Amino acid sequence: MKGCIFGNSHSAALLKAWREHEGAWPGLSLDFFVRSGVGVQGHRLDGPVIRAEDPDFRDMLEKLGLHHEIDLSGYDFLAVVGSEISPFKSVAILRDNQIFGWRTNDLARPVISEKVLRAALADSLRAANGARLLAQLRAVFQADKPIYVLTQPFPAAKHIDSPKLATFRRQIRQGDATRFARLYNEVAATVVEELGGLYLPQPQETVFKWVLTREKFTMGAPRLTNLRLKQAQDDILHANADYGQVVLNDLAGRLGLAAASVPVRDTPRTPE
């Protein structure tokens, strides 16, 4: 089963896991076509052939040892990782409003319905680079072959006290975290399916308190620009190769393939 992974910096977790354990997923072959930032852009599609045209994009692919031209007709499936398909798309909405019926009593913020929240989040996700890329790929990729979309993970539990995570922290404190996690995944799945893709939520074993990623899966997260380098100590966004391994196991299972036999490293877990 041959696949091509597209994505932004969040694909570093999968690329590093694949290179560390290549051959651990029997029957699975992967190529990567990735770019940091919002994801793949500066490219051209000529039928099923995708080419990196932007010089910086080509340079990045070459430094990673990746091809800058790929014929998609030779693949059984594609996958888009992150690329602004992210729970952070809800932050501005939830920061500035409270949701009717949710457990909140902040009179300083206007009240909106959950229906309005869903519509606003859907619009934001449709404008994401990952959604645009999915639409482009679906137009040239065989209709009977799947294109998976893998969400950006929830932020790092290790940095729950960061001001950048105030919205997620409030959801946990007020008891709305389970409701939000379910809503985000439902809306993201709907948007992805509208565009002809299959949505893959964050694997539950990596999730802490519904809206965070366990420290075990964020420690030492790699940079896409250089997989040997780690993200900054205060990074709240990125997951590590152990997370990438879990995601690849999930993907392999959905393809009817065996998961890797390599155990995830035993690193400290976020306290319950």
Phi, psi and chi 1 to 4 in degrees:
 res  aa     phi    psi   chi1   chi2   chi3   chi4
   1 MET       -  117.3 -169.5   75.9   69.8      -
   2 LYS  -109.1  129.8 -173.9  176.8 -178.7 -179.3
   3 GLY  -133.7  159.5      -      -      -      -
   4 CYS  -123.9  129.4 -172.5      -      -      -
   5 ILE  -101.6  123.8  -53.7  -67.7      -      -
   6 PHE  -108.4  149.9  -61.1   82.5      -      -
   7 GLY   169.7 -176.8      -      -      -      -
   8 ASN  -108.3 -150.4   63.1  -12.9      -      -
   9 SER   -59.9  -22.7   57.2      -      -      -
  10 HIS   -70.5  -16.8  -64.8  -75.5      -      -
  11 SER   -75.2  -10.7   57.8      -      -      -
  12 ALA   -60.2  -35.8      -      -      -      -
  13 ALA   -61.5  -41.0      -      -      -      -
  14 LEU   -73.7  -41.9  -79.4   70.6      -      -
  15 LEU   -63.6  -42.7  178.5   56.0      -      -
  16 LYS   -67.3  -42.4 -171.1  171.4  179.0   65.9
  17 ALA   -61.6  -42.0      -      -      -      -
  18 TRP   -62.8  -42.1  177.8 -105.6      -      -
  19 ARG   -73.7  -31.8  -72.0 -176.3  169.7  174.5
  20 GLU   -71.5  -32.2  -75.2 -175.7   -9.9      -
  21 HIS  -126.8   31.2  -53.7  -59.4      -      -
  22 GLU   -57.0  132.7 -170.0  167.0    0.1      -
  23 GLY    95.3   -8.1      -      -      -      -
  24 ALA   -77.5  -16.1      -      -      -      -
  25 TRP  -107.4   93.8  -70.4  -89.4      -      -
  26 PRO   -57.9  131.4  -21.8   32.4      -      -
  27 GLY    84.0    0.0      -      -      -      -
  28 LEU  -109.5  132.1 -176.9   61.9      -      -
  29 SER  -127.4  131.4  172.9      -      -      -
  30 LEU  -128.5  140.8  -69.4  179.3      -      -
  31 ASP  -118.8  159.4  -70.7  -43.5      -      -
  32 PHE  -127.7  140.9  -71.8   78.7      -      -
  33 PHE  -137.2   91.6 -165.5   79.4      -      -
  34 VAL  -134.0  154.7  -66.0      -      -      -
  35 ARG  -149.9  137.9 -174.8  174.7 -171.0  176.6
  36 SER   -69.4  171.7   54.6      -      -      -
  37 GLY    87.0 -131.6      -      -      -      -
  38 VAL   -80.1   -9.1  -59.2      -      -      -
  39 GLY   117.8 -159.8      -      -      -      -
  40 VAL   -64.8  120.2  172.9      -      -      -
  41 GLN  -158.5  166.0   56.4 -178.9    0.9      -
  42 GLY    77.7   32.3      -      -      -      -
  43 HIS  -123.4  172.9   60.4  -76.8      -      -
  44 ARG  -138.2  140.1  178.1  179.6  176.0 -178.8
  45 LEU  -111.7  119.9  -86.8  162.6      -      -
  46 ASP  -111.9   93.4  -69.8  -38.4      -      -
  47 GLY    61.8 -131.0      -      -      -      -
  48 PRO   -84.1    3.1   32.0  -35.8      -      -
  49 VAL   -96.2  122.7  177.6      -      -      -
  50 ILE  -108.4  133.8 -171.8  167.3      -      -
  51 ARG  -129.8  138.0  -62.1 -177.0  179.1   90.2
  52 ALA   -81.3  118.7      -      -      -      -
  53 GLU  -103.7  -31.0  -67.1 -161.0  -37.1      -
  54 ASP   -65.6  129.1  179.3   79.4      -      -
  55 PRO   -57.3  -39.6  -24.7   34.2      -      -
  56 ASP   -66.2  -37.3  -69.4  -21.9      -      -
  57 PHE   -64.6  -47.0 -172.2   11.6      -      -
  58 ARG   -61.0  -41.0  -68.6  169.7   68.9   93.9
  59 ASP   -63.5  -41.2 -177.8   59.7      -      -
  60 MET   -64.4  -44.2 -179.6  178.0 -180.0      -
  61 LEU   -61.6  -41.7  -70.1  169.3      -      -
  62 GLU   -64.9  -39.9  -71.4  172.3    2.3      -
  63 LYS   -64.6  -30.2  -73.2  179.6  178.0  177.8
  64 LEU   -85.8   -2.5  -72.7  168.2      -      -
  65 GLY    73.5   30.8      -      -      -      -
  66 LEU  -111.7  154.5  -58.0  173.3      -      -
  67 HIS   -73.4  143.4  -60.0  -65.2      -      -
  68 HIS  -103.3    9.9   49.9   70.9      -      -
  69 GLU  -144.1  127.9  179.0  177.0  -45.2      -
  70 ILE  -136.5  134.3  -66.5  176.2      -      -
  71 ASP   -94.8  108.1 -175.7  -11.2      -      -
  72 LEU   -69.5  -15.5  -56.8  178.1      -      -
  73 SER   -66.1  -15.0   62.4      -      -      -
  74 GLY   -92.2    9.0      -      -      -      -
  75 TYR  -111.7  150.9  -68.5   85.0      -      -
  76 ASP   -89.6  -25.0  -60.4  -61.5      -      -
  77 PHE  -158.6  160.5   70.9   93.0      -      -
  78 LEU  -125.4  161.9  -51.5  178.1      -      -
  79 ALA  -146.3  139.7      -      -      -      -
  80 VAL  -112.7  125.1  176.9      -      -      -
  81 VAL  -108.0  128.3  176.9      -      -      -
  82 GLY    60.4 -112.8      -      -      -      -
  83 SER    55.5   44.0  -55.1      -      -      -
  84 GLU    77.9    3.1  -58.1 -175.4  -56.2      -
  85 ILE   -81.7   92.9  -57.0  -64.2      -      -
  86 SER  -148.3  143.5  164.0      -      -      -
  87 PRO   -63.7  -18.0   20.6  -31.4      -      -
  88 PHE   -67.4  -15.3  -83.1   88.5      -      -
  89 LYS   -62.1  -17.0  -73.7  -69.6 -172.0 -179.3
  90 SER   -92.8  -10.7   69.0      -      -      -
  91 VAL   -60.4  -48.3  167.5      -      -      -
  92 ALA   -62.9  -38.0      -      -      -      -
  93 ILE   -64.2  -48.3  -53.0  167.0      -      -
  94 LEU   -76.3  -25.5  -68.2  170.3      -      -
  95 ARG   -68.7  -37.9 -178.8 -167.7   60.9 -141.8
  96 ASP   -96.5   -7.2  -62.2  -24.6      -      -
  97 ASN  -139.7  160.1  -57.6  -82.4      -      -
  98 GLN  -115.8  153.5   56.6 -178.3  -42.5      -
  99 ILE  -102.1  126.5  -47.0  -55.2      -      -
 100 PHE   -60.0  128.7  179.7   75.6      -      -
 101 GLY    92.1  -13.3      -      -      -      -
 102 TRP   -83.9  165.7  -70.7   25.5      -      -
 103 ARG   -83.2   78.5  -63.9  171.2 -173.5  150.6
 104 THR  -145.6  149.7 -178.6      -      -      -
 105 ASN  -141.6   38.6   57.1    0.3      -      -
 106 ASP   -88.3   96.3 -178.4    0.1      -      -
 107 LEU   -71.0  -10.0  -60.3  180.0      -      -
 108 ALA   -77.8  -16.0      -      -      -      -
 109 ARG  -108.9  141.5  -68.0 -179.4  -66.6  142.2
 110 PRO   -61.3  154.0  -16.8   28.0      -      -
 111 VAL   -99.2  130.3  177.2      -      -      -
 112 ILE  -126.2  160.3   62.4  174.0      -      -
 113 SER   -81.4  161.3   69.0      -      -      -
 114 GLU   -63.1  -32.4 -174.1  174.9  -59.5      -
 115 LYS   -61.4  -41.4 -177.5  177.2 -179.7  179.6
 116 VAL   -66.6  -41.3  170.4      -      -      -
 117 LEU   -59.2  -45.7  169.8   60.4      -      -
 118 ARG   -61.2  -43.6  -74.1  175.4  177.3  -91.4
 119 ALA   -65.6  -42.9      -      -      -      -
 120 ALA   -65.9  -41.2      -      -      -      -
 121 LEU   -66.0  -41.1  177.4   56.1      -      -
 122 ALA   -61.2  -43.2      -      -      -      -
 123 ASP   -62.2  -41.1  -74.8  -14.8      -      -
 124 SER   -65.5  -40.5 -175.5      -      -      -
 125 LEU   -69.9  -35.7  -70.7  170.8      -      -
 126 ARG   -63.5  -27.6  -71.0 -172.6 -171.1  101.6
 127 ALA   -85.9   -3.7      -      -      -      -
 128 ALA   -68.9  150.1      -      -      -      -
 129 ASN   -60.9  -34.1 -170.0   54.1      -      -
 130 GLY   -62.8  -36.3      -      -      -      -
 131 ALA   -69.8  -40.9      -      -      -      -
 132 ARG   -63.3  -42.5  -69.4 -168.4  -67.3  -91.3
 133 LEU   -65.6  -42.2  179.7   61.5      -      -
 134 LEU   -56.8  -45.4  169.4   59.2      -      -
 135 ALA   -61.9  -40.5      -      -      -      -
 136 GLN   -64.8  -44.6  -67.6  172.5   -1.8      -
 137 LEU   -68.0  -40.4  -65.5  173.7      -      -
 138 ARG   -62.9  -30.6 -174.4   76.1  -81.0  174.0
 139 ALA   -69.9  -22.1      -      -      -      -
 140 VAL  -118.4  -10.1  -59.6      -      -      -
 141 PHE   -94.9  146.1 -165.3   56.3      -      -
 142 GLN   -52.4  131.9  -63.0   95.8  -47.0      -
 143 ALA   -63.1  -26.1      -      -      -      -
 144 ASP   -90.1    4.5   61.2  -23.4      -      -
 145 LYS  -111.3  141.6  -64.9 -177.3  178.1 -179.3
 146 PRO   -79.5  148.0   28.3  -34.5      -      -
 147 ILE  -120.9  113.5  -56.4  178.0      -      -
 148 TYR   -89.9  148.1  -63.1   99.6      -      -
 149 VAL  -123.6  119.6  173.9      -      -      -
 150 LEU  -104.0  119.5  -73.0   61.5      -      -
 151 THR   -62.5  149.8 -178.3      -      -      -
 152 GLN   -61.4  137.8  174.0  179.4  -37.9      -
 153 PRO   -68.1  161.5   23.8  -33.3      -      -
 154 PHE   -63.5  159.7  -72.1  113.5      -      -
 155 PRO   -65.8  165.2   23.4  -34.2      -      -
 156 ALA   -71.4  125.6      -      -      -      -
 157 ALA   -59.9  -30.0      -      -      -      -
 158 LYS   -56.8  -30.3  177.9 -179.0  179.3 -179.5
 159 HIS  -111.0   34.2  -62.3  -61.9      -      -
 160 ILE   -58.5  -26.0 -176.1   56.3      -      -
 161 ASP   -84.5   -1.8  -66.7  -33.6      -      -
 162 SER   -64.2  138.5  168.0      -      -      -
 163 PRO   -56.7  -26.6  -24.2   34.1      -      -
 164 LYS   -69.0  -15.9  -62.8  176.8 -178.2  178.5
 165 LEU  -109.0   21.3  -59.8 -172.3      -      -
 166 ALA   -57.7  -40.7      -      -      -      -
 167 THR   -65.2  -43.6  -61.4      -      -      -
 168 PHE   -67.3  -39.1  -64.0   91.8      -      -
 169 ARG   -62.8  -41.1 -168.1  164.6   56.7 -113.9
 170 ARG   -65.4  -38.8 -175.1  170.2   61.7 -116.2
 171 GLN   -59.4  -42.9  -70.1  171.0   19.8      -
 172 ILE   -65.8  -47.2  -65.6  169.3      -      -
 173 ARG   -61.9  -39.0 -175.0  178.6   66.9 -112.0
 174 GLN   -87.8   -4.9  -65.7  176.3  168.9      -
 175 GLY    82.7   18.8      -      -      -      -
 176 ASP  -100.8    2.4  -69.0  -30.3      -      -
 177 ALA   -64.1  -43.3      -      -      -      -
 178 THR   -64.0  -39.7   56.8      -      -      -
 179 ARG   -64.8  -43.5 -166.8 -172.6  -52.6 -124.1
 180 PHE   -66.4  -44.9  168.7   73.4      -      -
 181 ALA   -58.0  -43.6      -      -      -      -
 182 ARG   -64.6  -43.4 -177.7  172.4   60.0 -108.1
 183 LEU   -63.5  -45.4 -177.9  147.2      -      -
 184 TYR   -58.6  -48.0  167.4   70.7      -      -
 185 ASN   -65.8  -36.3  -76.6  -43.8      -      -
 186 GLU   -66.6  -44.5  -70.9  173.4   -5.8      -
 187 VAL   -67.6  -44.3  172.8      -      -      -
 188 ALA   -61.1  -41.9      -      -      -      -
 189 ALA   -62.8  -40.4      -      -      -      -
 190 THR   -64.1  -45.9  -63.3      -      -      -
 191 VAL   -62.9  -45.3  170.2      -      -      -
 192 VAL   -63.3  -42.6  167.3      -      -      -
 193 GLU   -66.6  -35.1  -71.5  166.9    8.3      -
 194 GLU   -57.7  -33.6  -72.6  173.6   -5.7      -
 195 LEU   -94.5    6.4  -62.5  170.0      -      -
 196 GLY    90.2   18.4      -      -      -      -
 197 GLY  -111.3  176.2      -      -      -      -
 198 LEU  -119.7  122.0  -63.8  170.2      -      -
 199 TYR   -86.2  134.0  175.5   71.7      -      -
 200 LEU  -115.3  112.6  -88.9   61.4      -      -
 201 PRO   -70.8  169.2   28.2  -34.6      -      -
 202 GLN   -63.5  132.5  179.1  170.3  -11.8      -
 203 PRO   -55.6  131.5  -27.0   36.3      -      -
 204 GLN   -62.2  -30.0 -165.5   56.7   44.9      -
 205 GLU   -66.4  -15.5   68.1 -171.6  -89.6      -
 206 THR   -96.0   -4.2   69.9      -      -      -
 207 VAL   -95.8  140.0  175.9      -      -      -
 208 PHE  -124.0  128.9  177.9   66.4      -      -
 209 LYS    52.0   33.2  -69.1 -172.4  179.8  -65.1
 210 TRP    74.4  -30.9  -64.8   94.4      -      -
 211 VAL  -129.4   19.0  -66.5      -      -      -
 212 LEU  -134.0  162.6  -59.5  171.0      -      -
 213 THR  -107.4  130.7  -61.2      -      -      -
 214 ARG   -56.9  144.3  -67.4 -175.0 -179.6  -82.3
 215 GLU   -57.2  -34.1 -175.9  175.0   -9.3      -
 216 LYS   -53.3  -29.7  174.8 -175.3  179.8   71.8
 217 PHE  -105.5    8.6  -63.0  101.6      -      -
 218 THR  -122.5  -17.4   59.7      -      -      -
 219 MET   -61.9  126.9  -65.9  173.7   57.7      -
 220 GLY    70.5   29.9      -      -      -      -
 221 ALA   -58.6  135.0      -      -      -      -
 222 PRO   -82.8  157.5   31.6  -35.5      -      -
 223 ARG   -88.2  140.2  -65.1  178.6  179.8  -91.1
 224 LEU   -68.6  -35.0 -177.7   60.0      -      -
 225 THR   -66.0  -24.3   51.4      -      -      -
 226 ASN  -158.1  103.1 -174.7  -23.8      -      -
 227 LEU   -64.4  -14.5  -64.3  174.6      -      -
 228 ARG   -80.4  -16.0  -66.4 -172.8  -63.2  -86.5
 229 LEU   -96.7  148.8  -61.3  179.5      -      -
 230 LYS   -99.2  155.4  -62.5  177.9 -178.6  178.9
 231 GLN   -63.8  161.4  -63.7  -74.4  -14.2      -
 232 ALA   -60.3  154.9      -      -      -      -
 233 GLN   -57.7  -32.1  -73.4  -70.4  -33.1      -
 234 ASP   -94.5   13.3   60.2   -7.8      -      -
 235 ASP   -63.8  130.4  174.9   70.2      -      -
 236 ILE  -107.1   -5.0   65.2  170.5      -      -
 237 LEU  -104.2  -36.0  -63.4  176.2      -      -
 238 HIS  -100.2  149.5  -64.0   90.1      -      -
 239 ALA  -105.3  168.6      -      -      -      -
 240 ASN  -104.7 -173.3   60.1   21.1      -      -
 241 ALA   -67.1  -27.6      -      -      -      -
 242 ASP   -64.7  -40.1  -70.4  -17.5      -      -
 243 TYR   -63.5  -44.7  177.4   85.9      -      -
 244 GLY   -58.1  -37.5      -      -      -      -
 245 GLN   -64.7  -41.7 -176.9  178.9  -31.4      -
 246 VAL   -64.5  -41.7  172.9      -      -      -
 247 VAL   -64.9  -41.9  171.1      -      -      -
 248 LEU   -65.2  -35.5  -71.2  177.1      -      -
 249 ASN   -62.4  -42.7  -78.9  -16.6      -      -
 250 ASP   -62.8  -45.5 -177.0   29.4      -      -
 251 LEU   -62.9  -44.2 -177.7   58.4      -      -
 252 ALA   -60.2  -41.3      -      -      -      -
 253 GLY   -62.5  -39.7      -      -      -      -
 254 ARG   -68.5  -23.9  -67.8  171.1 -172.4  -90.0
 255 LEU   -89.1    0.0  -67.2  164.9      -      -
 256 GLY    80.0   20.4      -      -      -      -
 257 LEU  -106.7  164.8  -57.8  174.0      -      -
 258 ALA   -77.4  146.7      -      -      -      -
 259 ALA   -74.4  162.3      -      -      -      -
 260 ALA   -64.5  143.7      -      -      -      -
 261 SER   -85.6   -6.4   57.9      -      -      -
 262 VAL   -76.4  123.7 -179.1      -      -      -
 263 PRO   -71.3  145.3   26.7  -33.9      -      -
 264 VAL   -67.6  138.5  172.8      -      -      -
 265 ARG   -57.4  144.5  -76.3  179.5  -73.0  -98.9
 266 ASP   -86.6   89.3 -173.9   15.8      -      -
 267 THR  -111.6  163.4   50.6      -      -      -
 268 PRO   -55.8  142.2  -23.8   34.0      -      -
 269 ARG  -103.4  152.5  -63.4 -176.4   63.5  178.9
 270 THR   -63.7  129.9  -53.0      -      -      -
 271 PRO   -58.5  143.9  -21.0   32.3      -      -
 272 GLU   -71.9      -  -61.5  -69.0  -12.7      -
